[in-house]
């Protein structure tokens, strides 16, 4: 959390301060919501489609909080391919314990 806070500049105490988080609606510290979204970037840039691709767009819906210590599973699924425009469209989902915490759609340029 400290590293992500430093990089993003988001130092909201709900991410960093146990005492503050206990008095929040979440009752304990939560991860930055964009941390889950960053897992999609890792998948696109290294696995599917892989090196050299470039994000064009990403929509996100944050459905549930992710708590410190949760294991997040990021899933991307090809929805369509536009060969002429060199674009691939994906459904994007992050889950914790089988429940969706983040979902959305992504558009990726393929070099």
VMD Tcl script that draws the C-alpha trace (Angstrom):
set ca {
  {0.00 0.00 0.00}
  {2.81 2.41 0.83}
  {4.49 1.87 -2.54}
  {1.23 2.33 -4.47}
  {0.43 5.44 -2.40}
  {3.85 6.85 -3.20}
  {3.53 6.20 -6.93}
  {-0.09 7.34 -7.26}
  {0.00 10.18 -4.73}
  {-3.17 8.77 -3.13}
  {-2.43 8.88 0.59}
  {-6.03 8.46 1.75}
  {-5.78 7.15 5.33}
  {-8.36 4.43 4.60}
  {-5.50 2.72 2.74}
  {-2.68 3.44 5.18}
  {-3.95 4.01 8.74}
  {-5.49 1.11 10.68}
  {-7.07 3.35 13.30}
  {-8.65 5.65 10.71}
  {-9.91 2.68 8.67}
  {-11.56 1.13 11.74}
  {-13.85 4.16 11.93}
  {-14.66 4.06 8.20}
  {-17.54 2.22 6.55}
  {-15.08 -0.57 5.64}
  {-13.95 -1.22 9.27}
  {-10.40 -2.03 8.15}
  {-7.87 -0.84 5.58}
  {-8.69 -1.32 1.93}
  {-6.52 -1.45 -1.17}
  {-6.56 1.38 -3.69}
  {-9.25 0.60 -6.24}
  {-6.90 1.40 -9.10}
  {-4.55 -1.27 -7.84}
  {-7.00 -3.89 -9.14}
  {-7.18 -2.05 -12.47}
  {-3.40 -2.14 -12.73}
  {-3.53 -5.94 -12.90}
  {-5.23 -5.63 -16.30}
  {-2.34 -3.56 -17.59}
  {0.09 -6.23 -16.41}
  {-1.87 -8.94 -18.24}
  {-2.17 -6.96 -21.46}
  {1.47 -5.93 -21.52}
  {2.94 -9.34 -20.75}
  {0.47 -12.13 -21.55}
  {-2.51 -11.31 -23.75}
  {-1.94 -9.84 -26.29}
  {1.57 -9.17 -24.93}
  {4.55 -6.90 -25.41}
  {4.12 -3.80 -27.52}
  {0.35 -3.45 -27.20}
  {-1.02 -0.11 -26.04}
  {-4.09 0.72 -23.96}
  {-6.63 2.80 -25.89}
  {-9.49 2.76 -23.38}
  {-10.65 1.15 -20.14}
  {-13.97 1.48 -18.37}
  {-14.13 0.43 -14.72}
  {-16.80 -0.28 -12.14}
  {-15.60 -0.83 -8.59}
  {-18.16 -3.20 -7.06}
  {-16.65 -4.19 -3.70}
  {-13.65 -3.22 -1.58}
  {-10.45 -5.25 -1.62}
  {-8.96 -5.69 1.84}
  {-5.31 -5.98 2.77}
  {-4.36 -9.64 2.40}
  {-7.08 -10.52 -0.15}
  {-6.01 -12.56 -3.15}
  {-7.18 -10.89 -6.36}
  {-7.70 -12.85 -9.58}
  {-7.66 -10.73 -12.75}
  {-9.48 -12.14 -15.78}
  {-9.53 -10.72 -19.31}
  {-11.70 -12.17 -22.07}
  {-11.59 -11.26 -25.75}
  {-14.96 -9.84 -26.84}
  {-14.11 -8.85 -30.40}
  {-11.23 -8.13 -32.78}
  {-11.03 -5.34 -35.36}
  {-8.21 -6.46 -37.64}
  {-8.41 -3.40 -39.89}
  {-7.99 -0.96 -36.96}
  {-5.65 -3.35 -35.10}
  {-7.82 -3.31 -31.99}
  {-8.85 -6.03 -29.56}
  {-11.77 -5.47 -27.18}
  {-11.85 -7.23 -23.83}
  {-14.15 -7.82 -20.90}
  {-12.11 -7.22 -17.72}
  {-12.92 -8.63 -14.26}
  {-11.16 -8.87 -10.90}
  {-12.48 -11.30 -8.31}
  {-11.84 -11.98 -4.64}
  {-13.14 -15.30 -3.27}
  {-15.19 -15.75 -6.45}
  {-16.96 -12.38 -6.13}
  {-16.48 -9.55 -8.62}
  {-14.72 -6.55 -7.08}
  {-13.92 -4.68 -10.32}
  {-15.25 -5.05 -13.85}
  {-15.21 -3.17 -17.11}
  {-14.15 -3.20 -20.75}
  {-10.82 -2.49 -22.41}
  {-9.69 -1.56 -25.90}
  {-6.10 -2.45 -26.83}
  {-4.07 -1.42 -29.91}
  {-1.97 -4.21 -31.39}
  {1.23 -3.03 -33.14}
}
mol new
graphics top color blue
foreach p $ca { graphics top sphere $p radius 0.5 }
foreach p [lrange $ca 0 end-1] q [lrange $ca 1 end] { graphics top cylinder $p $q radius 0.2 }
display resetview
